[in-house]
Amino acid sequence: MNLKIAEELKVAMKSGDKFKLSVIRMLKSALQLEQINKKHELSDDEVIAVIKKQVKIRKDSITEFEKYGKTAEVEKLEQEIAILNVYLPAEMSMEEITKIIDEVFAKVNPTSMKDMGGIMKELNARLTNADMSLVSKLVKERLS
């Protein structure tokens, strides 16, 4: 994974795509910082976790910018997310997510919102390529 990012960095440099280059450099910096914190080479799963975190930061920023009508910033962040998403595995479909939520509900058999933690713990283990904020929202709707 790190090799693919390094290769993309070179391609962006050669093509003169300054925007993509800045996003990839930011990603590379975030990965290096995580590697320093973990004190070992990052596995592909750890690299994916860093990329997901970067995407989440941008999605949160988009929400804030939309509140204040800053469309130029929103568009820039959406472009950054598009570049970062190239390095992530495809997200699970709504049908796949719903099916796994059904399975977990059948296993855990929740009775109230107090069971949310147990459900989310089980879902976190089983849903590797899903938007967990969406999953959390779906679980809350089902529990209420």
Backbone as JSON Lines, residues from 0, in Angstrom:
{"i":0,"aa":"M","n":[0.83,-1.19,0.0],"ca":[0.0,0.0,0.0],"c":[0.87,1.26,0.0]}
{"i":1,"aa":"N","n":[1.88,1.27,0.88],"ca":[2.78,2.42,0.92],"c":[3.5,2.62,-0.4]}
{"i":2,"aa":"L","n":[3.82,1.5,-1.08],"ca":[4.5,1.59,-2.38],"c":[3.59,2.25,-3.42]}
{"i":3,"aa":"K","n":[2.3,1.9,-3.39],"ca":[1.35,2.49,-4.33],"c":[1.26,4.0,-4.1]}
{"i":4,"aa":"I","n":[1.23,4.41,-2.85],"ca":[1.15,5.84,-2.53],"c":[2.42,6.55,-2.98]}
{"i":5,"aa":"A","n":[3.58,5.94,-2.74],"ca":[4.85,6.54,-3.17],"c":[4.89,6.67,-4.69]}
{"i":6,"aa":"E","n":[4.4,5.65,-5.38],"ca":[4.36,5.67,-6.85],"c":[3.44,6.79,-7.35]}
{"i":7,"aa":"E","n":[2.27,6.92,-6.72],"ca":[1.32,7.98,-7.09],"c":[1.91,9.36,-6.84]}
{"i":8,"aa":"L","n":[2.71,9.48,-5.8],"ca":[3.37,10.74,-5.48],"c":[4.3,11.14,-6.63]}
{"i":9,"aa":"K","n":[5.08,10.17,-7.13],"ca":[5.99,10.43,-8.25],"c":[5.22,10.84,-9.5]}
{"i":10,"aa":"V","n":[4.12,10.12,-9.78],"ca":[3.31,10.41,-10.96],"c":[2.74,11.83,-10.87]}
{"i":11,"aa":"A","n":[2.25,12.21,-9.68],"ca":[1.69,13.55,-9.49],"c":[2.76,14.62,-9.67]}
{"i":12,"aa":"M","n":[3.97,14.33,-9.19],"ca":[5.08,15.28,-9.36],"c":[5.39,15.49,-10.83]}
{"i":13,"aa":"K","n":[5.5,14.38,-11.56],"ca":[5.86,14.45,-12.98],"c":[4.77,15.11,-13.81]}
{"i":14,"aa":"S","n":[3.52,14.87,-13.46],"ca":[2.41,15.42,-14.25],"c":[2.14,16.88,-13.92]}
{"i":15,"aa":"G","n":[2.66,17.35,-12.79],"ca":[2.45,18.74,-12.41],"c":[1.08,18.99,-11.77]}
{"i":16,"aa":"D","n":[0.42,17.92,-11.32],"ca":[-0.89,18.03,-10.67],"c":[-0.66,18.44,-9.21]}
{"i":17,"aa":"K","n":[-0.62,19.75,-8.99],"ca":[-0.26,20.28,-7.66],"c":[-1.28,19.91,-6.6]}
{"i":18,"aa":"F","n":[-2.56,19.89,-6.96],"ca":[-3.6,19.58,-5.98],"c":[-3.45,18.13,-5.49]}
{"i":19,"aa":"K","n":[-3.37,17.2,-6.44],"ca":[-3.22,15.79,-6.08],"c":[-1.92,15.57,-5.32]}
{"i":20,"aa":"L","n":[-0.88,16.24,-5.75],"ca":[0.41,16.14,-5.09],"c":[0.31,16.58,-3.63]}
{"i":21,"aa":"S","n":[-0.39,17.67,-3.37],"ca":[-0.51,18.15,-1.98],"c":[-1.31,17.17,-1.13]}
{"i":22,"aa":"V","n":[-2.35,16.57,-1.7],"ca":[-3.15,15.6,-0.94],"c":[-2.33,14.35,-0.63]}
{"i":23,"aa":"I","n":[-1.57,13.86,-1.61],"ca":[-0.76,12.66,-1.4],"c":[0.36,12.95,-0.4]}
{"i":24,"aa":"R","n":[0.95,14.14,-0.47],"ca":[1.99,14.49,0.51],"c":[1.41,14.54,1.92]}
{"i":25,"aa":"M","n":[0.2,15.1,2.05],"ca":[-0.45,15.15,3.35],"c":[-0.68,13.74,3.88]}
{"i":26,"aa":"L","n":[-1.14,12.86,3.0],"ca":[-1.38,11.47,3.37],"c":[-0.09,10.79,3.79]}
{"i":27,"aa":"K","n":[0.96,11.02,3.02],"ca":[2.26,10.42,3.33],"c":[2.75,10.9,4.7]}
{"i":28,"aa":"S","n":[2.55,12.17,5.01],"ca":[2.94,12.71,6.31],"c":[2.15,12.06,7.44]}
{"i":29,"aa":"A","n":[0.84,11.89,7.23],"ca":[0.0,11.25,8.24],"c":[0.44,9.81,8.47]}
{"i":30,"aa":"L","n":[0.82,9.12,7.38],"ca":[1.29,7.74,7.5],"c":[2.63,7.68,8.24]}
{"i":31,"aa":"Q","n":[3.53,8.62,7.94],"ca":[4.82,8.64,8.62],"c":[4.65,8.92,10.11]}
{"i":32,"aa":"L","n":[3.74,9.83,10.45],"ca":[3.47,10.14,11.85],"c":[2.93,8.91,12.58]}
{"i":33,"aa":"E","n":[2.02,8.21,11.94],"ca":[1.45,6.99,12.54],"c":[2.54,5.93,12.71]}
{"i":34,"aa":"Q","n":[3.41,5.82,11.74],"ca":[4.5,4.85,11.81],"c":[5.43,5.18,12.98]}
{"i":35,"aa":"I","n":[5.71,6.45,13.17],"ca":[6.56,6.87,14.29],"c":[5.86,6.54,15.61]}
{"i":36,"aa":"N","n":[4.57,6.82,15.68],"ca":[3.81,6.53,16.91],"c":[3.76,5.04,17.23]}
{"i":37,"aa":"K","n":[3.61,4.21,16.19],"ca":[3.49,2.76,16.39],"c":[4.85,2.08,16.53]}
{"i":38,"aa":"K","n":[5.9,2.77,16.11],"ca":[7.28,2.25,16.18],"c":[7.48,0.97,15.37]}
{"i":39,"aa":"H","n":[6.78,0.84,14.26],"ca":[7.0,-0.28,13.34],"c":[6.4,0.07,11.98]}
{"i":40,"aa":"E","n":[6.79,-0.72,10.96],"ca":[6.22,-0.53,9.62],"c":[4.72,-0.76,9.7]}
{"i":41,"aa":"L","n":[3.95,0.08,9.04],"ca":[2.5,-0.07,9.07],"c":[2.04,-1.2,8.17]}
{"i":42,"aa":"S","n":[1.11,-1.98,8.67],"ca":[0.48,-3.02,7.85],"c":[-0.52,-2.35,6.92]}
{"i":43,"aa":"D","n":[-1.01,-3.09,5.94],"ca":[-2.02,-2.52,5.04],"c":[-3.27,-2.1,5.8]}
{"i":44,"aa":"D","n":[-3.67,-2.88,6.81],"ca":[-4.84,-2.52,7.6],"c":[-4.63,-1.22,8.36]}
{"i":45,"aa":"E","n":[-3.42,-1.01,8.87],"ca":[-3.12,0.23,9.59],"c":[-3.09,1.42,8.62]}
{"i":46,"aa":"V","n":[-2.57,1.2,7.42],"ca":[-2.56,2.26,6.4],"c":[-4.0,2.63,6.05]}
{"i":47,"aa":"I","n":[-4.84,1.63,5.87],"ca":[-6.25,1.88,5.54],"c":[-6.93,2.65,6.67]}
{"i":48,"aa":"A","n":[-6.61,2.31,7.91],"ca":[-7.2,3.02,9.06],"c":[-6.81,4.5,9.04]}
{"i":49,"aa":"V","n":[-5.55,4.79,8.7],"ca":[-5.09,6.18,8.62],"c":[-5.84,6.92,7.5]}
{"i":50,"aa":"I","n":[-5.98,6.27,6.36],"ca":[-6.67,6.9,5.23],"c":[-8.13,7.16,5.6]}
{"i":51,"aa":"K","n":[-8.79,6.18,6.24],"ca":[-10.19,6.36,6.66],"c":[-10.32,7.54,7.62]}
{"i":52,"aa":"K","n":[-9.34,7.67,8.51],"ca":[-9.36,8.78,9.47],"c":[-9.25,10.12,8.73]}
{"i":53,"aa":"Q","n":[-8.38,10.18,7.71],"ca":[-8.24,11.4,6.93],"c":[-9.53,11.74,6.19]}
{"i":54,"aa":"V","n":[-10.2,10.71,5.66],"ca":[-11.48,10.93,4.96],"c":[-12.52,11.44,5.95]}
{"i":55,"aa":"K","n":[-12.57,10.85,7.14],"ca":[-13.54,11.24,8.15],"c":[-13.33,12.71,8.56]}
{"i":56,"aa":"I","n":[-12.09,13.1,8.73],"ca":[-11.78,14.49,9.09],"c":[-12.35,15.43,8.03]}
{"i":57,"aa":"R","n":[-12.18,15.08,6.78],"ca":[-12.68,15.92,5.69],"c":[-14.2,15.94,5.63]}
{"i":58,"aa":"K","n":[-14.83,14.79,5.88],"ca":[-16.3,14.75,5.88],"c":[-16.85,15.62,7.0]}
{"i":59,"aa":"D","n":[-16.2,15.57,8.17],"ca":[-16.63,16.43,9.28],"c":[-16.47,17.9,8.92]}
{"i":60,"aa":"S","n":[-15.37,18.22,8.25],"ca":[-15.13,19.61,7.83],"c":[-16.18,20.06,6.81]}
{"i":61,"aa":"I","n":[-16.56,19.16,5.91],"ca":[-17.58,19.49,4.91],"c":[-18.87,19.89,5.61]}
{"i":62,"aa":"T","n":[-19.26,19.14,6.63],"ca":[-20.47,19.44,7.38],"c":[-20.41,20.85,7.96]}
{"i":63,"aa":"E","n":[-19.27,21.2,8.53],"ca":[-19.11,22.54,9.11],"c":[-19.15,23.63,8.03]}
{"i":64,"aa":"F","n":[-18.43,23.42,6.93],"ca":[-18.4,24.42,5.87],"c":[-19.78,24.61,5.24]}
{"i":65,"aa":"E","n":[-20.55,23.53,5.13],"ca":[-21.89,23.64,4.56],"c":[-22.8,24.5,5.42]}
{"i":66,"aa":"K","n":[-22.6,24.46,6.74],"ca":[-23.4,25.27,7.65],"c":[-23.24,26.76,7.34]}
{"i":67,"aa":"Y","n":[-22.03,27.12,6.91],"ca":[-21.73,28.53,6.66],"c":[-21.72,28.89,5.18]}
{"i":68,"aa":"G","n":[-22.15,27.97,4.33],"ca":[-22.28,28.24,2.91],"c":[-20.96,28.42,2.18]}
{"i":69,"aa":"K","n":[-19.9,27.8,2.63],"ca":[-18.59,27.93,1.98],"c":[-18.44,26.82,0.94]}
{"i":70,"aa":"T","n":[-19.04,27.04,-0.22],"ca":[-19.08,26.0,-1.25],"c":[-17.71,25.7,-1.86]}
{"i":71,"aa":"A","n":[-16.85,26.69,-1.98],"ca":[-15.53,26.46,-2.57],"c":[-14.72,25.49,-1.7]}
{"i":72,"aa":"E","n":[-14.78,25.68,-0.39],"ca":[-14.06,24.78,0.53],"c":[-14.66,23.37,0.48]}
{"i":73,"aa":"V","n":[-16.0,23.29,0.4],"ca":[-16.67,22.0,0.33],"c":[-16.21,21.24,-0.92]}
{"i":74,"aa":"E","n":[-16.17,21.92,-2.06],"ca":[-15.74,21.28,-3.31],"c":[-14.3,20.81,-3.21]}
{"i":75,"aa":"K","n":[-13.43,21.62,-2.6],"ca":[-12.03,21.24,-2.44],"c":[-11.92,19.98,-1.58]}
{"i":76,"aa":"L","n":[-12.65,19.94,-0.48],"ca":[-12.62,18.77,0.41],"c":[-13.18,17.53,-0.27]}
{"i":77,"aa":"E","n":[-14.22,17.7,-1.08],"ca":[-14.79,16.56,-1.81],"c":[-13.77,16.01,-2.81]}
{"i":78,"aa":"Q","n":[-13.0,16.89,-3.44],"ca":[-11.95,16.44,-4.36],"c":[-10.86,15.68,-3.6]}
{"i":79,"aa":"E","n":[-10.52,16.18,-2.41],"ca":[-9.52,15.49,-1.59],"c":[-10.02,14.1,-1.21]}
{"i":80,"aa":"I","n":[-11.29,14.0,-0.81],"ca":[-11.87,12.71,-0.45],"c":[-11.83,11.76,-1.64]}
{"i":81,"aa":"A","n":[-12.13,12.27,-2.83],"ca":[-12.1,11.43,-4.03],"c":[-10.69,10.87,-4.26]}
{"i":82,"aa":"I","n":[-9.68,11.69,-4.05],"ca":[-8.3,11.23,-4.22],"c":[-7.97,10.17,-3.16]}
{"i":83,"aa":"L","n":[-8.37,10.4,-1.92],"ca":[-8.08,9.45,-0.83],"c":[-8.83,8.14,-1.01]}
{"i":84,"aa":"N","n":[-10.05,8.2,-1.54],"ca":[-10.86,7.0,-1.71],"c":[-10.23,6.0,-2.69]}
{"i":85,"aa":"V","n":[-9.36,6.48,-3.56],"ca":[-8.68,5.6,-4.51],"c":[-7.87,4.53,-3.76]}
{"i":86,"aa":"Y","n":[-7.36,4.88,-2.59],"ca":[-6.51,3.97,-1.83],"c":[-7.29,3.08,-0.87]}
{"i":87,"aa":"L","n":[-8.6,3.27,-0.79],"ca":[-9.43,2.47,0.11],"c":[-10.13,1.36,-0.65]}
{"i":88,"aa":"P","n":[-10.35,0.22,0.01],"ca":[-11.16,-0.82,-0.63],"c":[-12.59,-0.32,-0.8]}
{"i":89,"aa":"A","n":[-13.3,-0.88,-1.74],"ca":[-14.68,-0.45,-1.99],"c":[-15.52,-0.64,-0.73]}
{"i":90,"aa":"E","n":[-16.37,0.37,-0.44],"ca":[-17.24,0.27,0.73],"c":[-18.33,-0.75,0.5]}
{"i":91,"aa":"M","n":[-18.79,-1.32,1.58],"ca":[-19.86,-2.31,1.51],"c":[-21.16,-1.64,1.07]}
{"i":92,"aa":"S","n":[-21.99,-2.38,0.36],"ca":[-23.28,-1.84,-0.08],"c":[-24.25,-1.8,1.09]}
{"i":93,"aa":"M","n":[-25.31,-1.03,0.93],"ca":[-26.33,-0.91,1.96],"c":[-26.95,-2.28,2.26]}
{"i":94,"aa":"E","n":[-27.13,-3.1,1.22],"ca":[-27.72,-4.44,1.41],"c":[-26.81,-5.31,2.27]}
{"i":95,"aa":"E","n":[-25.5,-5.26,2.0],"ca":[-24.54,-6.06,2.77],"c":[-24.53,-5.61,4.23]}
{"i":96,"aa":"I","n":[-24.53,-4.3,4.44],"ca":[-24.53,-3.75,5.8],"c":[-25.79,-4.17,6.54]}
{"i":97,"aa":"T","n":[-26.94,-4.02,5.9],"ca":[-28.21,-4.37,6.52],"c":[-28.26,-5.85,6.88]}
{"i":98,"aa":"K","n":[-27.74,-6.69,6.0],"ca":[-27.72,-8.14,6.25],"c":[-26.91,-8.46,7.5]}
{"i":99,"aa":"I","n":[-25.74,-7.85,7.63],"ca":[-24.89,-8.1,8.8],"c":[-25.53,-7.54,10.07]}
{"i":100,"aa":"I","n":[-26.16,-6.37,9.97],"ca":[-26.88,-5.81,11.13],"c":[-27.98,-6.77,11.56]}
{"i":101,"aa":"D","n":[-28.72,-7.34,10.59],"ca":[-29.77,-8.32,10.92],"c":[-29.19,-9.51,11.66]}
{"i":102,"aa":"E","n":[-28.05,-10.01,11.17],"ca":[-27.4,-11.17,11.81],"c":[-26.99,-10.85,13.24]}
{"i":103,"aa":"V","n":[-26.42,-9.66,13.45],"ca":[-25.96,-9.27,14.79],"c":[-27.16,-9.08,15.72]}
{"i":104,"aa":"F","n":[-28.24,-8.48,15.22],"ca":[-29.44,-8.31,16.03],"c":[-30.0,-9.67,16.45]}
{"i":105,"aa":"A","n":[-29.97,-10.64,15.53],"ca":[-30.46,-11.99,15.85],"c":[-29.57,-12.64,16.91]}
{"i":106,"aa":"K","n":[-28.27,-12.39,16.83],"ca":[-27.32,-13.0,17.78],"c":[-27.41,-12.34,19.16]}
{"i":107,"aa":"V","n":[-27.4,-10.99,19.19],"ca":[-27.37,-10.25,20.45],"c":[-28.76,-10.16,21.09]}
{"i":108,"aa":"N","n":[-29.79,-10.1,20.25],"ca":[-31.18,-9.98,20.71],"c":[-31.36,-8.79,21.67]}
{"i":109,"aa":"P","n":[-31.13,-7.55,21.18],"ca":[-31.18,-6.37,22.04],"c":[-32.61,-6.05,22.5]}
{"i":110,"aa":"T","n":[-32.68,-5.47,23.69],"ca":[-33.99,-5.09,24.23],"c":[-34.14,-3.58,24.38]}
{"i":111,"aa":"S","n":[-33.02,-2.84,24.44],"ca":[-33.09,-1.38,24.61],"c":[-31.81,-0.73,24.09]}
{"i":112,"aa":"M","n":[-31.76,0.59,24.21],"ca":[-30.57,1.35,23.78],"c":[-29.34,0.96,24.6]}
{"i":113,"aa":"K","n":[-29.56,0.37,25.76],"ca":[-28.43,-0.05,26.6],"c":[-27.57,-1.1,25.9]}
{"i":114,"aa":"D","n":[-28.14,-1.8,24.93],"ca":[-27.43,-2.85,24.21],"c":[-26.62,-2.3,23.03]}
{"i":115,"aa":"M","n":[-26.69,-1.01,22.78],"ca":[-26.01,-0.38,21.63],"c":[-24.52,-0.68,21.62]}
{"i":116,"aa":"G","n":[-23.86,-0.59,22.78],"ca":[-22.41,-0.82,22.85],"c":[-22.03,-2.22,22.4]}
{"i":117,"aa":"G","n":[-22.77,-3.2,22.87],"ca":[-22.5,-4.59,22.49],"c":[-22.71,-4.83,21.01]}
{"i":118,"aa":"I","n":[-23.76,-4.23,20.49],"ca":[-24.07,-4.37,19.05],"c":[-22.96,-3.73,18.22]}
{"i":119,"aa":"M","n":[-22.58,-2.51,18.57],"ca":[-21.56,-1.8,17.8],"c":[-20.2,-2.52,17.9]}
{"i":120,"aa":"K","n":[-19.89,-3.1,19.05],"ca":[-18.63,-3.84,19.2],"c":[-18.62,-5.02,18.22]}
{"i":121,"aa":"E","n":[-19.72,-5.74,18.17],"ca":[-19.83,-6.88,17.26],"c":[-19.76,-6.42,15.8]}
{"i":122,"aa":"L","n":[-20.45,-5.32,15.49],"ca":[-20.45,-4.8,14.11],"c":[-19.08,-4.29,13.7]}
{"i":123,"aa":"N","n":[-18.36,-3.65,14.61],"ca":[-17.01,-3.15,14.3],"c":[-16.1,-4.29,13.88]}
{"i":124,"aa":"A","n":[-16.27,-5.44,14.51],"ca":[-15.44,-6.6,14.17],"c":[-15.8,-7.17,12.8]}
{"i":125,"aa":"R","n":[-17.08,-7.07,12.42],"ca":[-17.54,-7.71,11.19],"c":[-17.61,-6.78,9.98]}
{"i":126,"aa":"L","n":[-17.75,-5.49,10.21],"ca":[-17.86,-4.53,9.11],"c":[-16.54,-3.79,8.95]}
{"i":127,"aa":"T","n":[-15.71,-4.27,8.06],"ca":[-14.4,-3.65,7.88],"c":[-14.42,-2.5,6.88]}
{"i":128,"aa":"N","n":[-15.26,-2.6,5.87],"ca":[-15.29,-1.58,4.82],"c":[-16.64,-0.91,4.76]}
{"i":129,"aa":"A","n":[-17.07,-0.36,5.91],"ca":[-18.37,0.31,5.95],"c":[-18.22,1.65,6.65]}
{"i":130,"aa":"D","n":[-19.1,2.57,6.32],"ca":[-19.16,3.87,6.97],"c":[-19.81,3.66,8.34]}
{"i":131,"aa":"M","n":[-19.0,3.67,9.39],"ca":[-19.51,3.31,10.72],"c":[-20.48,4.35,11.27]}
{"i":132,"aa":"S","n":[-20.41,5.6,10.82],"ca":[-21.39,6.58,11.28],"c":[-22.77,6.23,10.72]}
{"i":133,"aa":"L","n":[-22.8,5.74,9.49],"ca":[-24.05,5.28,8.89],"c":[-24.57,4.06,9.63]}
{"i":134,"aa":"V","n":[-23.67,3.13,9.95],"ca":[-24.05,1.91,10.68],"c":[-24.64,2.29,12.04]}
{"i":135,"aa":"S","n":[-23.98,3.19,12.74],"ca":[-24.46,3.64,14.05],"c":[-25.86,4.24,13.94]}
{"i":136,"aa":"K","n":[-26.07,5.04,12.92],"ca":[-27.38,5.66,12.7],"c":[-28.45,4.58,12.45]}
{"i":137,"aa":"L","n":[-28.12,3.59,11.64],"ca":[-29.07,2.51,11.34],"c":[-29.41,1.7,12.59]}
{"i":138,"aa":"V","n":[-28.4,1.44,13.42],"ca":[-28.63,0.68,14.66],"c":[-29.51,1.48,15.61]}
{"i":139,"aa":"K","n":[-29.23,2.78,15.74],"ca":[-30.06,3.63,16.63],"c":[-31.51,3.63,16.19]}
{"i":140,"aa":"E","n":[-31.73,3.73,14.87],"ca":[-33.1,3.73,14.34],"c":[-33.8,2.43,14.69]}
{"i":141,"aa":"R","n":[-33.09,1.32,14.59],"ca":[-33.71,0.02,14.89],"c":[-33.98,-0.18,16.37]}
{"i":142,"aa":"L","n":[-33.13,0.41,17.21],"ca":[-33.31,0.24,18.64],"c":[-34.41,1.14,19.21]}
{"i":143,"aa":"S","n":[-34.71,2.24,18.53],"ca":[-35.72,3.15,19.08],"c":[-37.11,2.87,18.55]}
